[in-house]
Amino acid sequence: MYAVPSHQEKLIAIACEKLNVTRDELNDMCPREYYADFMDWLCQITDSVSLWTDMMFGSPNDIQVDSIRKLTDAGLYHGAIISTYRKLN
C-alpha cells in the first residue's frame, strides 16, 4: 500500500488498528531502547516493510520479498532486499 502522509504515520495507523490501541497507548508501549528507532519497532510490531526508492526498513517475509522483487523488476525499487532491524524478544 502507498504510505500517506508518510511511512511512519501509516505504520502508526496500522499498529493502532492491529493492536486496538490509541496513538498515545501505542507510544507508551514503545520500549525505551526503540525511542530512537521508532520506525524499526513499528515495522516489527506490524510485520511490515517500508520501502523508498532505494532503501527499506523492516525484515521482509517470503511474500513481501516476492512483492519487492516485482517492484525491482518494474524499475520502482533499486535497493537491496535485507533485514534492517533486530527482532523483538
N, C-alpha and C positions, 0 to 999 in steps of 0.2 A: 504494500500500500504506500501511497505517497504521504510523506510526513509534513503535515500542515498544522500549525505555522512553522514548526521546527521539529527536528528529530527528538529532542529532549521532551518537548511538550507532548508529542504524540506518544512517546513511551510512558509518560506520566498518566495520560488518559487511559492507555491500555492497562497499566498496572492498577489504577484505581478501579477500573471495571472488573479486571480479573480477580482482584483481592476484595472487592466490595468495600472499599475504604474511601475516605475523603482525601483530598490532596494533603491536608495537614496531618492526617493519620499516616499517610504514606511517608511524608517527610520524617515523622517521628520514628518510623520503622527502620529507616536507613541506618545501618551500623556505622559507628564512628569512623572506622577505617575506610569507609567509602565516601566520606564527606567531600573529598577532593576528586573522587572517581564516580560521581553520581550516575553518569551515563553507563558505565560498566555495570553498576549494580542494577540499574533499570533493565538493561539487556538481559541480565541473568534472571531476574525475577519474572520477566515477561516471556522468556525463551525467544527473544527477538534478536535480530541483527540490524544494525543501522548502516546503510551504505551511502557514501558520497560518490562522486565520480571516480576517485582513485584511492579511497580508503574505507575501512569499515571498523565498526565496534561490534563486538559480540563473538560468540563461538557458534558458527552455523552447524545445524544438524544436516543429515543427508538430503532432506527435501529442500532446505534452504541453499545448500551447496548447488543442487541442480538448478535452482532458480537463478543463483548468482552466475553460474556458467552460461545460462541463456542470456542474461544481461551482458556478459562479457562477449559472447558470440555476436550479439546485436550491436556491439560497439558502445554500449551505455555505461559499462563499468570497466575500469582499466587497472584496478588494484589487485593485490594478492587476496587469496581466499585462505585466511588464517584465523586462529583464535587470538583475540587481543586482550583477554582478561583472564583472571584466575577464577575458578569455580568457588561458589559459596560452600561452606562446610555443611 
